[in-house]
Amino acid sequence: MLSRTADSLFWTARYMERADFLARILDSALRLSAMPAAKAGANTWSSVIASAGVAEAFYAQRHAATERSVRDFLAFDPQNTSSIFSCLATARANGRAVRTALTTEMWECVNDAWHELQQKDGPSMGREDFSHFLEWVEQVTLAFDGSARRTMLRNDAYWFLRLGAALERADNTARILDVKYHLLLPEREQVGGGLDHFQWTTILREVSALTAYHWVYRDRVKPWLVADLLILNAQAPRSLASCYDVVVRHLDMLADAYGKRGNSQRLAHRIRSQLASSSIEDIFQSGLHEFITGFLAENANVAMAVAEQYLG
């Protein structure tokens, strides 16, 4: 496969996954801001900006993180390369560049979503309409993922697509956890209190894992168990462990198909081994923030290694 084709497939998947992530964190912020107790936590919208990893770009243009400013910047701003608008536009551009590598169902999903997005008037949306818009984004990305799984040949095109999605998903899950742990709970609120419990529950809803949490732990929502589910439990599809199972599997398939292993395989195997040998007690003892900061850097290194090895 030509490197430019692999690059377009890889980034199509990443941008579709990122659009889904943005919709989820915006939806969770809407839930939190609707709480009477949220008056104690004025940082709900600033935490969304931090989760998205765009604080520098946001504050260069906007004075404060309010519901309206964050909504406009993360959902509809074409100048923000990480907005939902830009993610869908870039995914479509990449998909169009490799139209013959996508199935008809996948291309129609991306193309139809882009044209429908043109008809949506974001700035005029009330809260209810905006919530419906976020649901629509989640359905679009789910349809894209489902059509890939149901219609693509299991060859290198599919492997690059899945690889991009898994790396992006791992990054997103780590950011959600880090922001919750450091920014979301107001200083005067009690850890383990009502607001804290609601926020951790919202995080689980954000990653579609609330039901899975209760199936696995059969306990009330506890921060260390949420972290365990989203970091170390390979059964949870958005966990770091699960994402790296996917990354390693598809990098190994590429290595076998192309007859050569490289730095991306070495780094990915190391991260998966580290996750497999870790316990949530050790992670909290050494510092959740420190663990996640390290993971984000290592995940970025894997992505760069993939680019150097296959996409350049």
Order of alpha helices (4+ residues) and beta strands (2+ residues): alpha-alpha-alpha-alpha-alpha-alpha-alpha-alpha-alpha-alpha-alpha-alpha-alpha-alpha-alpha
